[in-house]
Amino acid sequence: MPVSQPIKHFLQFSDFTRDEFEYVIQRATDIKRKFKAYEVYHPLVDRTLVMVFEKSSTRTRLSFEAGMHQLGGAAIYLNTRDSQLGRGEPVEDAGQVMSRMCDIIMVRTFGQEIIERFAAHSRVPVINGLTNEHHPCQVLADIFTFYEHRGPIAGKTVAWIGDANNMLYSWLQAAEVFGFHLNVSTPKGYDLDPSLVSTDRYTLFDNPSDACAGAHLVNTDVWTSMGYEKENAERLKAFDGFIVDSAKMARATPDALFMHCLPAHRGEEVAAEVIDGPQSVVWDEAENRLHVQKALIEYLLLGRLEDK
């Protein structure tokens, strides 16, 4: 039977404690097992997820929509271009109205302050599906993937090569929560914003190859994120030398994993021999968005289940 709990949101990685994450990871393991065994599991019958998209998506929409259906509930897709939000309705009003008509809401938007304002006026849990500053669901899937392949991530070293973007800021929060260390290498001009960093569990490297030395996981992302397309040519020059290739992977531990949240540009941020090679777990990583988000939704709506 579920244990009741107050409304809780997942707006950035630091919103959960390590104990909560460990629980969600364990639930994701069990939920994934059920999925692979074609075992029907419908704890959320008659529950509705509303998905609000201001940024386009493939993996986020598919994983949340499919996941909610697989849990026995329903998912409704809203694009801000086709809703009153796109015509200037205050975020606060939208939060009030939407949360009276559904059980949980996922928002994928630009500024973090938008989702914070939305959640402050919501009567149901709100999940961050991505903002400019944070991407907590993706990092949760990444950590779950590491657990599957290598066990607990505490005490390990994760290398981040590339832009100081929303993925990196969520990884920094995860390092503080789980107790691992980040080796960070970003091109000049694309450095960390100190106002978004609340941990000292990282080391900065000018040379991306040095950042990979001794890493148990090497992680990167596209050089030009959504909303920065006009900077693409400039970024290609600035990021020269930051491709994760076999030489950089060779400096990591022999059993190091490679991850990328996708979509990937082979020949830019990652070499084909790496993303398609034996150390890459990007396809497991992509699939695991489905399983961890199902566990996350279950936890936010039902709390801890006594019968695990």
Secondary structure, 3 states (H helix, E strand, C coil): CECCCCCCCECCHHHCCHHHHHHHHHHHHHHHHHHHCCCCCCCCCCCEEEEEECCCCCHHHHHHHHHHHHCCCEEEEEEHHHCHHHHCCCHHHHHHHHCCCCCEEEEECCCHHHHHHHHHCCCCCEEEEECCCCCHHHHHHHHHHHHHHHCCCCCCEEEEECCCCHHHHHHHHHHHHHCCEEEEECCCCCCCCHHHCCCCCEEECCCHHHHHCCCCEEEECCCCCCCCHHHHHHHHHHCCCCCECHHHHCCCCCCCEEEECCCCCECCCECHHHHCCCCECHHHHHHHHHHHHHHHHHHHHHCCECCC
